[in-house]
């Protein structure tokens, strides 16, 4: 009897986790079909990684040369200044190429982004109709008021540990898809995020 009650109690949670995991797999399959398997995406990814390694090597060489240049005589300062200026220009060119490649990678992913957004929108609407006004899980603690607005959204009663579908679906979608991308090797390159070359990049402070 206790096991039957337990299965009924956590049935909604299992169903919601399954409904969150299945669309994540589907979205990654769509992304692979439209983006990840294309030569353009693989070429841009390789370009980002190559420029990132080159930029790291140049920064390491610049720091080592600047530390050794402190012991140089005053007569060699003009030549050293010219060399460091040339190195800085090369680093700027590599960094610009890295940002451009990261921006093109973001644009390439827009093709699958619209399809993935449509799938997630349909799944969210379906789950919202199935679990509207129902407690799908119990939180182990009472969240802060800001988080509680989402975790207790649309649920009757005043128990702060009651968890709504919206909150659990949000957590499951983020965690499952992020870990799935890492597992399949589809996670975006770290260098792309570090370069800041998104669709709306920040202005370069070096440019007046």
C-alpha positions as a Markdown table, in Angstrom:
| # | Residue | x | y | z |
|---|---|---|---|---|
| 1 | Unk | 0.0 | 0.0 | 0.0 |
| 2 | Unk | 2.8 | 2.4 | 0.9 |
| 3 | Unk | 4.6 | 1.7 | -2.4 |
| 4 | Unk | 1.4 | 2.3 | -4.3 |
| 5 | Unk | 1.0 | 5.7 | -2.6 |
| 6 | Unk | 4.6 | 6.5 | -3.2 |
| 7 | Unk | 4.3 | 5.8 | -6.9 |
| 8 | Unk | 1.2 | 7.9 | -7.1 |
| 9 | Unk | 2.9 | 10.7 | -5.2 |
| 10 | Unk | 6.0 | 10.8 | -7.5 |
| 11 | Unk | 4.2 | 9.8 | -10.7 |
| 12 | Unk | 3.8 | 13.4 | -11.9 |
| 13 | Unk | 7.5 | 14.1 | -11.2 |
| 14 | Unk | 8.6 | 11.1 | -13.2 |
| 15 | Unk | 6.3 | 12.0 | -16.0 |
| 16 | Unk | 7.5 | 15.6 | -16.1 |
| 17 | Unk | 11.2 | 14.6 | -16.0 |
| 18 | Unk | 10.6 | 12.2 | -18.9 |
| 19 | Unk | 8.7 | 14.9 | -20.9 |
| 20 | Unk | 11.7 | 17.2 | -20.3 |
| 21 | Unk | 14.3 | 14.6 | -21.3 |
| 22 | Unk | 12.6 | 13.5 | -24.5 |
| 23 | Unk | 12.4 | 17.0 | -26.1 |
| 24 | Unk | 16.1 | 17.6 | -25.1 |
| 25 | Unk | 17.1 | 14.5 | -27.1 |
| 26 | Unk | 14.9 | 15.6 | -30.0 |
| 27 | Unk | 16.3 | 19.1 | -30.0 |
| 28 | Unk | 19.8 | 17.8 | -30.1 |
| 29 | Unk | 18.9 | 15.5 | -32.9 |
| 30 | Unk | 17.4 | 18.4 | -34.9 |
| 31 | Unk | 20.5 | 20.5 | -34.1 |
| 32 | Unk | 22.8 | 17.7 | -35.3 |
| 33 | Unk | 20.8 | 17.3 | -38.5 |
| 34 | Unk | 20.7 | 21.1 | -39.3 |
| 35 | Unk | 23.9 | 22.3 | -37.8 |
| 36 | Unk | 26.4 | 20.0 | -36.1 |
| 37 | Unk | 27.1 | 17.7 | -39.0 |
| 38 | Unk | 27.6 | 20.5 | -41.6 |
| 39 | Unk | 31.0 | 21.4 | -42.9 |
| 40 | Unk | 30.4 | 25.1 | -42.2 |
| 41 | Unk | 29.9 | 24.5 | -38.4 |
| 42 | Unk | 32.9 | 22.1 | -38.1 |
| 43 | Unk | 35.0 | 24.6 | -40.0 |
| 44 | Unk | 34.0 | 27.5 | -37.8 |
| 45 | Unk | 34.6 | 25.4 | -34.7 |
| 46 | Unk | 38.0 | 24.4 | -35.9 |
| 47 | Unk | 38.8 | 28.0 | -36.7 |
| 48 | Unk | 37.8 | 29.2 | -33.2 |
| 49 | Unk | 39.9 | 26.5 | -31.5 |
| 50 | Unk | 42.9 | 27.3 | -33.7 |
| 51 | Unk | 42.7 | 31.1 | -33.1 |
| 52 | Unk | 42.2 | 30.5 | -29.4 |
| 53 | Unk | 45.3 | 28.4 | -29.2 |
| 54 | Unk | 47.3 | 30.9 | -31.2 |
| 55 | Unk | 46.1 | 33.8 | -29.1 |
| 56 | Unk | 47.0 | 31.9 | -25.9 |
| 57 | Unk | 50.5 | 31.2 | -27.2 |
| 58 | Unk | 50.9 | 34.9 | -28.2 |
| 59 | Unk | 49.8 | 36.1 | -24.8 |
| 60 | Unk | 52.2 | 33.6 | -23.0 |
| 61 | Unk | 55.0 | 34.8 | -25.3 |
| 62 | Unk | 54.2 | 38.4 | -24.6 |
| 63 | Unk | 54.2 | 38.0 | -20.8 |
| 64 | Unk | 57.5 | 36.1 | -20.9 |
| 65 | Unk | 59.2 | 38.6 | -23.1 |
| 66 | Unk | 57.9 | 41.6 | -21.1 |
| 67 | Unk | 59.4 | 40.0 | -17.9 |
| 68 | Unk | 62.7 | 39.4 | -19.5 |
| 69 | Unk | 62.7 | 42.8 | -21.1 |
| 70 | Unk | 62.8 | 44.5 | -17.8 |
| 71 | Unk | 66.5 | 43.6 | -17.5 |
| 72 | Unk | 67.4 | 45.0 | -20.9 |
| 73 | Unk | 69.5 | 48.2 | -21.2 |
| 74 | Unk | 68.1 | 51.6 | -22.0 |
| 75 | Unk | 69.6 | 51.7 | -25.5 |
| 76 | Unk | 67.5 | 48.7 | -26.5 |
| 77 | Unk | 64.2 | 50.2 | -25.5 |
| 78 | Unk | 63.2 | 51.6 | -28.9 |
| 79 | Unk | 63.7 | 48.2 | -30.6 |
| 80 | Unk | 61.8 | 46.5 | -27.8 |
| 81 | Unk | 59.0 | 49.0 | -28.0 |
| 82 | Unk | 58.6 | 48.5 | -31.8 |
| 83 | Unk | 58.6 | 44.7 | -31.3 |
| 84 | Unk | 55.9 | 44.9 | -28.6 |
| 85 | Unk | 53.8 | 47.2 | -30.7 |
| 86 | Unk | 54.0 | 44.7 | -33.6 |
| 87 | Unk | 53.1 | 41.9 | -31.3 |
| 88 | Unk | 50.1 | 43.8 | -30.0 |
| 89 | Unk | 48.9 | 44.4 | -33.5 |
| 90 | Unk | 49.1 | 40.7 | -34.3 |
| 91 | Unk | 47.3 | 39.8 | -31.2 |
| 92 | Unk | 44.5 | 42.3 | -32.1 |
| 93 | Unk | 44.2 | 40.7 | -35.5 |
| 94 | Unk | 43.9 | 37.2 | -34.1 |
| 95 | Unk | 41.4 | 38.4 | -31.5 |
| 96 | Unk | 39.3 | 40.1 | -34.2 |
| 97 | Unk | 39.3 | 36.9 | -36.3 |
| 98 | Unk | 38.3 | 34.9 | -33.2 |
| 99 | Unk | 35.4 | 37.2 | -32.5 |
| 100 | Unk | 34.3 | 37.1 | -36.2 |
| 101 | Unk | 34.3 | 33.3 | -36.2 |
| 102 | Unk | 32.4 | 33.2 | -33.0 |
| 103 | Unk | 29.8 | 35.6 | -34.4 |
| 104 | Unk | 29.4 | 33.5 | -37.6 |
| 105 | Unk | 29.0 | 30.4 | -35.4 |
| 106 | Unk | 26.2 | 32.0 | -33.5 |
| 107 | Unk | 24.5 | 33.0 | -36.8 |
| 108 | Unk | 24.8 | 29.4 | -38.1 |
| 109 | Unk | 23.1 | 28.1 | -35.1 |
| 110 | Unk | 20.0 | 30.3 | -35.7 |
| 111 | Unk | 18.8 | 27.9 | -38.3 |
| 112 | Unk | 18.1 | 25.2 | -35.7 |
| 113 | Unk | 17.3 | 27.7 | -33.0 |
| 114 | Unk | 13.9 | 28.5 | -34.5 |
| 115 | Unk | 12.9 | 24.8 | -34.9 |
| 116 | Unk | 14.1 | 24.0 | -31.3 |
| 117 | Unk | 12.2 | 27.0 | -29.9 |
| 118 | Unk | 9.0 | 25.8 | -31.7 |
| 119 | Unk | 9.4 | 22.2 | -30.3 |
| 120 | Unk | 10.0 | 23.5 | -26.7 |
| 121 | Unk | 7.0 | 25.9 | -27.0 |
| 122 | Unk | 4.7 | 23.0 | -28.1 |
| 123 | Unk | 5.9 | 20.8 | -25.3 |
| 124 | Unk | 5.6 | 23.5 | -22.7 |
| 125 | Unk | 2.0 | 24.2 | -23.8 |
| 126 | Unk | 1.2 | 20.5 | -23.6 |
| 127 | Unk | 2.7 | 20.1 | -20.1 |
| 128 | Unk | 1.0 | 23.3 | -18.9 |
| 129 | Unk | -2.4 | 21.9 | -19.9 |
| 130 | Unk | -1.7 | 18.6 | -18.2 |
| 131 | Unk | -0.2 | 19.9 | -14.9 |
| 132 | Unk | -1.9 | 23.2 | -14.5 |
| 133 | Unk | -2.6 | 23.9 | -10.8 |
| 134 | Unk | -1.0 | 20.7 | -9.6 |
| 135 | Unk | 2.0 | 20.1 | -7.3 |
| 136 | Unk | 4.4 | 18.0 | -9.3 |
| 137 | Unk | 7.2 | 17.8 | -6.7 |
| 138 | Unk | 8.2 | 18.8 | -3.1 |
| 139 | Unk | 11.2 | 21.0 | -2.6 |
| 140 | Unk | 13.6 | 20.0 | 0.3 |
| 141 | Unk | 13.5 | 23.6 | 1.6 |
| 142 | Unk | 11.6 | 26.8 | 1.3 |
| 143 | Unk | 13.1 | 28.9 | -1.5 |
| 144 | Unk | 13.8 | 32.6 | -1.3 |
| 145 | Unk | 10.8 | 34.8 | -2.2 |
| 146 | Unk | 12.1 | 35.6 | -5.7 |
| 147 | Unk | 12.5 | 31.9 | -6.6 |
| 148 | Unk | 9.2 | 31.1 | -4.9 |
| 149 | Unk | 7.3 | 33.2 | -7.4 |
| 150 | Unk | 8.2 | 30.7 | -10.1 |
| 151 | Unk | 8.4 | 27.5 | -8.0 |
| 152 | Unk | 4.9 | 28.1 | -6.5 |
| 153 | Unk | 3.3 | 29.7 | -9.6 |
| 154 | Unk | -0.3 | 28.6 | -10.3 |
| 155 | Unk | -0.4 | 26.3 | -7.3 |
| 156 | Unk | -3.2 | 26.7 | -4.7 |
| 157 | Unk | -2.2 | 26.7 | -1.0 |
| 158 | Unk | 0.6 | 28.4 | 1.0 |
| 159 | Unk | 3.1 | 25.6 | 1.3 |
| 160 | Unk | 6.4 | 27.1 | 0.0 |
| 161 | Unk | 7.9 | 23.6 | -0.7 |
| 162 | Unk | 5.2 | 22.8 | -3.3 |
| 163 | Unk | 6.8 | 22.8 | -6.8 |
| 164 | Unk | 5.0 | 23.8 | -9.9 |
| 165 | Unk | 5.4 | 22.4 | -13.4 |
| 166 | Unk | 7.0 | 25.5 | -14.7 |
| 167 | Unk | 9.8 | 25.5 | -12.2 |
| 168 | Unk | 10.6 | 21.8 | -12.5 |
| 169 | Unk | 10.4 | 21.8 | -16.3 |
| 170 | Unk | 12.8 | 24.8 | -16.3 |
| 171 | Unk | 15.4 | 23.1 | -14.1 |
| 172 | Unk | 15.1 | 19.8 | -16.0 |
| 173 | Unk | 15.3 | 21.3 | -19.5 |
| 174 | Unk | 18.5 | 23.3 | -18.6 |
| 175 | Unk | 20.3 | 20.5 | -16.8 |
| 176 | Unk | 19.4 | 17.7 | -19.1 |
| 177 | Unk | 20.2 | 19.5 | -22.4 |
| 178 | Unk | 23.4 | 21.0 | -21.0 |
| 179 | Unk | 24.8 | 17.7 | -19.9 |
| 180 | Unk | 23.5 | 16.0 | -23.0 |
| 181 | Unk | 25.5 | 18.5 | -25.2 |
| 182 | Unk | 28.6 | 17.8 | -23.1 |
| 183 | Unk | 28.1 | 14.1 | -23.4 |
| 184 | Unk | 27.7 | 14.1 | -27.2 |
| 185 | Unk | 30.4 | 16.7 | -27.7 |
| 186 | Unk | 28.0 | 19.3 | -29.0 |
| 187 | Unk | 28.8 | 21.9 | -26.3 |
| 188 | Unk | 29.8 | 25.3 | -27.8 |
| 189 | Unk | 33.6 | 26.0 | -27.7 |
| 190 | Unk | 34.6 | 27.9 | -24.6 |
| 191 | Unk | 36.7 | 30.1 | -26.7 |
| 192 | Unk | 33.6 | 31.3 | -28.5 |
| 193 | Unk | 32.0 | 32.5 | -25.2 |
| 194 | Unk | 35.3 | 34.0 | -24.0 |
| 195 | Unk | 35.7 | 35.9 | -27.3 |
| 196 | Unk | 32.3 | 37.6 | -26.8 |
| 197 | Unk | 31.5 | 37.3 | -30.5 |
| 198 | Unk | 27.8 | 36.8 | -30.2 |
| 199 | Unk | 25.0 | 38.2 | -32.4 |
| 200 | Unk | 25.2 | 41.5 | -30.5 |
| 201 | Unk | 28.8 | 42.0 | -29.5 |
| 202 | Unk | 30.0 | 44.6 | -27.1 |
| 203 | Unk | 31.8 | 47.5 | -28.8 |
| 204 | Unk | 35.6 | 47.2 | -28.7 |
| 205 | Unk | 37.0 | 49.8 | -26.3 |
| 206 | Unk | 40.2 | 50.0 | -28.4 |
| 207 | Unk | 38.2 | 51.5 | -31.3 |
| 208 | Unk | 37.3 | 55.2 | -30.9 |
